[in-house]
């Protein structure tokens, strides 16, 4: 995880403004909680190093 | 052989009885509708019942029309499948205000073309963003083996309807585990086919990158019978494969000889309760599997599946989140909102990693044909339970019931969830009273191998499903 934890409340406030998604005050605490969970869950992905040639599969073939 | 009018009858038994004239399709439908009426106050599996339509169809079958391998078999579908004349709820209140479906979803049409009879739409977690089977608008689906417990989700009504014996066959969807989790918690066989194998046309989407549709049943034979009837290219679903259909029913009893079967280690051998690993061990023992394989970076795969789900799901619902946030289930609303705010770089990295993980897992499949893994980290939690203790760690139920299913659907591999432990073998509430499933995972497009293993386990009495 990043050494300095982001201010999630500020992130939610600014990002929701930027994308035009109003978040009512009564929803905010849970949105922040879910952002914090997401930040924790994503860490194993962020830790992976990928080669430059590894592009997303445009048409996914399992 | 069960009485074709009883709740224990499988789809295969019913189809056989109708085909040989032992019973009329009309009588089968009347019996199913009576069972639904009796069980619904307890299990709350259905949101819509199409009794008139079902009776009309049954009469047509009895008059010699729509004859096929599923003639007279009652089935129901998660309410994200289009049903002509009804709004496609997808577990929501909002969609009820939308247009009604002009025609049935593709898989409903395929099953009915094979003679099956739709009896209704089933409860589900709102917009499929759910592992619990709970829903604030329609009430939770309840586990027939203990109605104080969750069915698992998001195909909770599909799990409840089949486990209660209301219908022998139900369709669900599985984006991150939504067929396999309720199959595990309700003690059912569930098939999540290869990504793109079955058409999703005429179903309400969640995450296009991972959405799969498939059957839940109480026997492997019923999975194969319905799967075979639903295969085939469909231009209405851009992800649907143009491979020719590969029927599975005929080879179902071929046994496991020649199949290299291994157990998933590392990520899949931790983070669960002992019952989850005991289930895998029991299945592995019956199959003579002793080798362990590692799916490299499975934790990153779970993380990537989580990120893609959160961001795609949020984008799909953005207009509704802006216009009608108060009409969402609170348990999905704030997760969707959070998903809308996640960085795009996470999404792209997750999609790049998907190719990487697929390549590494397919390398593992050069050495094995089948991989066994837990389906859920525990058996059914109590309804309303927000947190659970897994391996001594307190974790949110919603985010964690799918930890073992998410990395697999992430790369679209076919899986049969098989039930262990005879539900009802122990008194309700006793430790070990509730069922728990195991994932039988195969290489892409090799559903046949996973189904063969499932059929073998069923024949050996290791995996058995009986209605509550």
Boltz contact constraints between the chains, C-beta under 6 A:
constraints:
  - contact:
      token1: [A, 15]
      token2: [B, 341]
      max_distance: 6.0
  - contact:
      token1: [A, 21]
      token2: [B, 322]
      max_distance: 6.0
  - contact:
      token1: [A, 21]
      token2: [B, 340]
      max_distance: 6.0
  - contact:
      token1: [A, 23]
      token2: [B, 337]
      max_distance: 6.0
  - contact:
      token1: [A, 27]
      token2: [B, 334]
      max_distance: 6.0
  - contact:
      token1: [A, 30]
      token2: [B, 334]
      max_distance: 6.0
  - contact:
      token1: [A, 31]
      token2: [B, 334]
      max_distance: 6.0
  - contact:
      token1: [A, 31]
      token2: [B, 337]
      max_distance: 6.0
  - contact:
      token1: [A, 31]
      token2: [B, 338]
      max_distance: 6.0
  - contact:
      token1: [A, 34]
      token2: [B, 334]
      max_distance: 6.0
  - contact:
      token1: [A, 34]
      token2: [B, 335]
      max_distance: 6.0
  - contact:
      token1: [A, 34]
      token2: [B, 338]
      max_distance: 6.0
  - contact:
      token1: [A, 35]
      token2: [B, 338]
      max_distance: 6.0
  - contact:
      token1: [A, 41]
      token2: [B, 303]
      max_distance: 6.0
  - contact:
      token1: [A, 41]
      token2: [B, 306]
      max_distance: 6.0
  - contact:
      token1: [A, 42]
      token2: [B, 303]
      max_distance: 6.0
  - contact:
      token1: [A, 42]
      token2: [B, 307]
      max_distance: 6.0
  - contact:
      token1: [A, 42]
      token2: [B, 346]
      max_distance: 6.0
  - contact:
      token1: [A, 44]
      token2: [B, 299]
      max_distance: 6.0
  - contact:
      token1: [A, 44]
      token2: [B, 300]
      max_distance: 6.0
  - contact:
      token1: [A, 44]
      token2: [B, 303]
      max_distance: 6.0
  - contact:
      token1: [A, 45]
      token2: [B, 300]
      max_distance: 6.0
  - contact:
      token1: [A, 45]
      token2: [B, 303]
      max_distance: 6.0
  - contact:
      token1: [A, 45]
      token2: [B, 304]
      max_distance: 6.0
  - contact:
      token1: [A, 48]
      token2: [B, 300]
      max_distance: 6.0
  - contact:
      token1: [A, 48]
      token2: [B, 353]
      max_distance: 6.0
  - contact:
      token1: [A, 50]
      token2: [B, 352]
      max_distance: 6.0
  - contact:
      token1: [A, 54]
      token2: [B, 352]
      max_distance: 6.0
  - contact:
      token1: [A, 54]
      token2: [B, 356]
      max_distance: 6.0
  - contact:
      token1: [A, 56]
      token2: [B, 351]
      max_distance: 6.0
  - contact:
      token1: [A, 56]
      token2: [B, 352]
      max_distance: 6.0
  - contact:
      token1: [A, 57]
      token2: [B, 355]
      max_distance: 6.0
  - contact:
      token1: [A, 62]
      token2: [B, 194]
      max_distance: 6.0
  - contact:
      token1: [A, 62]
      token2: [B, 195]
      max_distance: 6.0
  - contact:
      token1: [A, 62]
      token2: [B, 412]
      max_distance: 6.0
  - contact:
      token1: [A, 62]
      token2: [B, 444]
      max_distance: 6.0
